[in-house]
């Protein structure tokens, strides 16, 4: 593992989290989150937070 790997990995993860949060806003889903149950069943249902 190079010294740059942790920084690059963290940067990529942060970018994904920021994009996901913005995309939820664009889609009008800011107040929703995916529940553990819907992940397990892959039903795609959203639950209010």
N, C-alpha and C positions, 0 to 999 in steps of 0.2 A: 504494500500500500504506500503510495507516494504521499508526501505532505499536502499536496494540492487536492487529493481525493476527498477528504472530509469537507473542505470548503466548497468544492464544486458540487458535491452531493447535497449539502445543506442549501446552497443557492438554488439548485434545481427544485428541491422540495418546496422551498419558500415560494418560488415562481408558480408552481402548481397550486399551492394553497391560495395565493393571491388571485390567480386566474379563476379558480373554482368559486371563490367568494364573489368576484365581479360577475361571473356568468350567472350565478344564482340571482343577483340583482337585476341583470338584463332580462332574465326570464320571469321576474316577479316572484321568486321563490325565497326571498331573504328570510322569511319567518318560518321556513320549513327545514327539516333535516331528515336524512335517511335513517330509519330506525334499524336496529340490529335484526329484528324479525324480518323486515323486508329484504335485508341483505341475504339472510339465510334462505328465504324462499324465492328470491329474485323476482318478486312480484312488482317491484318498482314503486310501491306505495310510499307516499310521503306522510310523515306525521308532524303535526304542529309542535313547535318548541315552546 
